[in-house]
Amino acid sequence: MANDNFEPATFDGEDNKHHTARSLAEAALRAEDAGDFDKADKLMADAERADPLAAEAVLMEADRPRVRRSGAPASDEEVAALSRTVEPDRHGPTPSQLDEDY
């Protein structure tokens, strides 16, 4: 993997922060493709700390889910995102079906 060793960038504004986060997230996806899941998780965590929106943008552009095999637990944000998943064909009970035991 070419150029996956990143030196800590000096902060010189939002553009550098965003660019660094995107580079880290892209390196994480390459590490994942190569099967180095520990490195991928570390790089993605670094990207999310630098700029969560940039890391999310890279994942959306890749149009594939991340593979987590290092055993790292899901972050609170990932769990929250899963709990907000909408299932259009699924409906809750009608008000008449609700009771105190539901």
GROMACS elastic network, one bead per residue, 0.5 to 0.9 nm:
[ bonds ]
;  ai    aj funct       b0    kb
    1     4     6  0.61961   500
    1    27     6  0.81776   500
    1    30     6  0.72705   500
    1    31     6  0.74317   500
    1    34     6  0.83696   500
    2     5     6  0.83083   500
    2    27     6  0.89556   500
    3     6     6  0.74013   500
    3    27     6  0.83625   500
    4    23     6  0.87543   500
    4    24     6  0.79245   500
    4    27     6  0.59247   500
    4    28     6  0.86061   500
    4    30     6  0.89349   500
    4    31     6  0.85892   500
    6     9     6  0.80431   500
    6    20     6  0.89100   500
    6    24     6  0.79839   500
    9    12     6  0.86999   500
    9    16     6  0.79533   500
    9    17     6  0.82313   500
    9    20     6  0.74703   500
   10    16     6  0.83342   500
   10    17     6  0.89426   500
   11    14     6  0.80497   500
   11    16     6  0.66971   500
   11    17     6  0.67946   500
   12    15     6  0.78000   500
   12    16     6  0.62149   500
   12    17     6  0.78446   500
   13    16     6  0.58047   500
   13    17     6  0.66082   500
   13    18     6  0.88870   500
   14    17     6  0.50081   500
   14    18     6  0.59996   500
   14    19     6  0.84805   500
   14    51     6  0.89205   500
   15    18     6  0.51282   500
   15    19     6  0.60300   500
   15    20     6  0.84619   500
   16    19     6  0.50585   500
   16    20     6  0.59383   500
   16    21     6  0.84700   500
   17    20     6  0.52000   500
   17    21     6  0.61683   500
   17    22     6  0.86482   500
   17    50     6  0.61064   500
   17    51     6  0.65228   500
   17    54     6  0.89558   500
   18    21     6  0.51851   500
   18    22     6  0.62028   500
   18    23     6  0.86490   500
   18    47     6  0.89064   500
   18    50     6  0.73290   500
   18    51     6  0.58527   500
   18    52     6  0.88779   500
   18    53     6  0.82597   500
   18    54     6  0.58250   500
   18    55     6  0.85852   500
   19    22     6  0.51382   500
   19    23     6  0.61589   500
   19    24     6  0.86274   500
   19    51     6  0.89236   500
   19    54     6  0.78262   500
   20    23     6  0.51167   500
   20    24     6  0.61728   500
   20    25     6  0.86112   500
   20    47     6  0.73549   500
   20    50     6  0.73982   500
   20    51     6  0.83563   500
   20    54     6  0.89011   500
   21    24     6  0.51168   500
   21    25     6  0.61096   500
   21    26     6  0.85684   500
   21    44     6  0.84523   500
   21    46     6  0.74264   500
   21    48     6  0.68906   500
   21    49     6  0.80607   500
   21    50     6  0.55021   500
   21    51     6  0.56021   500
   21    52     6  0.77798   500
   21    53     6  0.87823   500
   21    54     6  0.59460   500
   21    55     6  0.60162   500
   22    25     6  0.51071   500
   22    26     6  0.60997   500
   22    27     6  0.85281   500
   22    47     6  0.68446   500
   22    51     6  0.82058   500
   22    54     6  0.54812   500
   22    55     6  0.57281   500
   22    56     6  0.88795   500
   22    57     6  0.80280   500
   22    58     6  0.63959   500
   23    26     6  0.51744   500
   23    27     6  0.61366   500
   23    28     6  0.85708   500
   23    47     6  0.79070   500
   23    55     6  0.88054   500
   23    58     6  0.89944   500
   24    27     6  0.50470   500
   24    28     6  0.61231   500
   24    29     6  0.87880   500
   24    43     6  0.55970   500
   24    44     6  0.64561   500
   24    45     6  0.88946   500
   24    46     6  0.70325   500
   24    47     6  0.52622   500
   24    48     6  0.88987   500
   24    55     6  0.80005   500
   25    29     6  0.64170   500
   25    30     6  0.87707   500
   25    40     6  0.83903   500
   25    43     6  0.64527   500
   25    44     6  0.52016   500
   25    45     6  0.85281   500
   25    46     6  0.82299   500
   25    47     6  0.55620   500
   25    48     6  0.80386   500
   25    54     6  0.81289   500
   25    55     6  0.54819   500
   25    56     6  0.85028   500
   25    58     6  0.64691   500
   25    59     6  0.77572   500
   26    29     6  0.51844   500
   26    30     6  0.63879   500
   26    31     6  0.87092   500
   26    43     6  0.88271   500
   26    44     6  0.84754   500
   26    55     6  0.83438   500
   26    58     6  0.67123   500
   26    59     6  0.84083   500
   26    62     6  0.89895   500
   27    30     6  0.50223   500
   27    31     6  0.61199   500
   27    32     6  0.85177   500
   27    40     6  0.74401   500
   27    43     6  0.69817   500
   27    44     6  0.82356   500
   28    31     6  0.50615   500
   28    32     6  0.61099   500
   28    33     6  0.86143   500
   28    36     6  0.89628   500
   28    37     6  0.84497   500
   28    39     6  0.70295   500
   28    41     6  0.68950   500
   28    42     6  0.77908   500
   28    43     6  0.51676   500
   28    44     6  0.55430   500
   28    47     6  0.87309   500
   29    33     6  0.61715   500
   29    34     6  0.86302   500
   29    40     6  0.65349   500
   29    43     6  0.88794   500
   29    44     6  0.82480   500
   29    59     6  0.84051   500
   29    62     6  0.85979   500
   29    66     6  0.77605   500
   30    33     6  0.50291   500
   30    34     6  0.62701   500
   30    35     6  0.87080   500
   30    36     6  0.88048   500
   30    40     6  0.77685   500
   31    34     6  0.50133   500
   31    35     6  0.62774   500
   31    36     6  0.52029   500
   31    37     6  0.67219   500
   31    38     6  0.86770   500
   31    39     6  0.64600   500
   31    40     6  0.51805   500
   31    41     6  0.89622   500
   31    43     6  0.87137   500
   32    35     6  0.50110   500
   32    36     6  0.54769   500
   32    37     6  0.53196   500
   32    38     6  0.85413   500
   32    39     6  0.78596   500
   32    40     6  0.53927   500
   32    41     6  0.83681   500
   32    66     6  0.80963   500
   32    67     6  0.70741   500
   32    68     6  0.85242   500
   33    36     6  0.76031   500
   33    37     6  0.86148   500
   33    40     6  0.89931   500
   34    37     6  0.83296   500
   35    38     6  0.88580   500
   35    40     6  0.86103   500
   36    39     6  0.55840   500
   36    40     6  0.62402   500
   36    41     6  0.88419   500
   36    70     6  0.87169   500
   37    41     6  0.60401   500
   37    42     6  0.85367   500
   37    67     6  0.78126   500
   37    68     6  0.66675   500
   37    69     6  0.59394   500
   37    70     6  0.55226   500
   38    41     6  0.52507   500
   38    42     6  0.63229   500
   38    43     6  0.86899   500
   38    68     6  0.86628   500
   38    69     6  0.78179   500
   38    70     6  0.53216   500
   38    71     6  0.86778   500
   38    72     6  0.85182   500
   39    42     6  0.51182   500
   39    43     6  0.60752   500
   39    44     6  0.85035   500
   39    70     6  0.89441   500
   40    43     6  0.51955   500
   40    44     6  0.60570   500
   40    45     6  0.84897   500
   40    68     6  0.85879   500
   40    70     6  0.89263   500
   41    44     6  0.51929   500
   41    45     6  0.60502   500
   41    46     6  0.85804   500
   41    68     6  0.74164   500
   41    69     6  0.89441   500
   41    70     6  0.74711   500
   41    72     6  0.77588   500
   42    45     6  0.51369   500
   42    46     6  0.62152   500
   42    47     6  0.86386   500
   43    46     6  0.50941   500
   43    47     6  0.61822   500
   43    48     6  0.86635   500
   44    48     6  0.60882   500
   44    49     6  0.85467   500
   44    55     6  0.72933   500
   45    48     6  0.50957   500
   45    49     6  0.62037   500
   45    50     6  0.86563   500
   46    49     6  0.51415   500
   46    50     6  0.62375   500
   46    51     6  0.87479   500
   47    50     6  0.51110   500
   47    51     6  0.61585   500
   47    52     6  0.68462   500
   47    54     6  0.77555   500
   47    55     6  0.57629   500
   48    51     6  0.53002   500
   48    53     6  0.76473   500
   48    54     6  0.77240   500
   48    55     6  0.56455   500
   48    56     6  0.79502   500
   49    52     6  0.62996   500
   50    54     6  0.85177   500
   50    55     6  0.85826   500
   51    54     6  0.54517   500
   51    55     6  0.65005   500
   51    56     6  0.87974   500
   52    55     6  0.51911   500
   52    56     6  0.61416   500
   52    57     6  0.85906   500
   53    56     6  0.50419   500
   53    57     6  0.60647   500
   53    58     6  0.87236   500
   54    57     6  0.50122   500
   54    58     6  0.63829   500
   54    59     6  0.88174   500
   55    58     6  0.52750   500
   55    59     6  0.64908   500
   55    60     6  0.87916   500
   56    59     6  0.51360   500
   56    60     6  0.61837   500
   56    61     6  0.86001   500
   57    60     6  0.50634   500
   57    61     6  0.60684   500
   57    62     6  0.85289   500
   58    61     6  0.50886   500
   58    62     6  0.61219   500
   58    63     6  0.86710   500
   59    62     6  0.50724   500
   59    63     6  0.63892   500
   59    64     6  0.69767   500
   59    65     6  0.73904   500
   59    66     6  0.76672   500
   60    63     6  0.50577   500
   60    64     6  0.73358   500
   60    65     6  0.86285   500
   61    64     6  0.82907   500
   62    65     6  0.82971   500
   68    71     6  0.69288   500
   68    72     6  0.72725   500
   68    73     6  0.88450   500
   68    74     6  0.88066   500
   69    72     6  0.75473   500
   70    73     6  0.88450   500
   72    75     6  0.87676   500
   74    77     6  0.80501   500
   74    78     6  0.59894   500
   74    79     6  0.65928   500
   75    78     6  0.52137   500
   75    79     6  0.64236   500
   75    80     6  0.86623   500
   76    79     6  0.51533   500
   76    80     6  0.60897   500
   76    81     6  0.85741   500
   77    80     6  0.50388   500
   77    81     6  0.61030   500
   77    82     6  0.86631   500
   78    81     6  0.50798   500
   78    82     6  0.63041   500
   78    83     6  0.87587   500
   79    82     6  0.51539   500
   79    83     6  0.63457   500
   79    84     6  0.88710   500
   80    83     6  0.51377   500
   80    84     6  0.64785   500
   81    84     6  0.52320   500
   81    85     6  0.66996   500
   82    85     6  0.53498   500
   83    86     6  0.85715   500
   86    90     6  0.85717   500
   87    90     6  0.55496   500
   87    91     6  0.83779   500
   88    91     6  0.77353   500
   91    94     6  0.86610   500
   93    96     6  0.79365   500
   93    97     6  0.58236   500
   93    98     6  0.66652   500
   94    97     6  0.52903   500
   94    98     6  0.67823   500
   95    98     6  0.53154   500
   95    99     6  0.84356   500
   96    99     6  0.77760   500
   97   102     6  0.82778   500
   98   101     6  0.78899   500
   98   102     6  0.58709   500
   99   102     6  0.54611   500
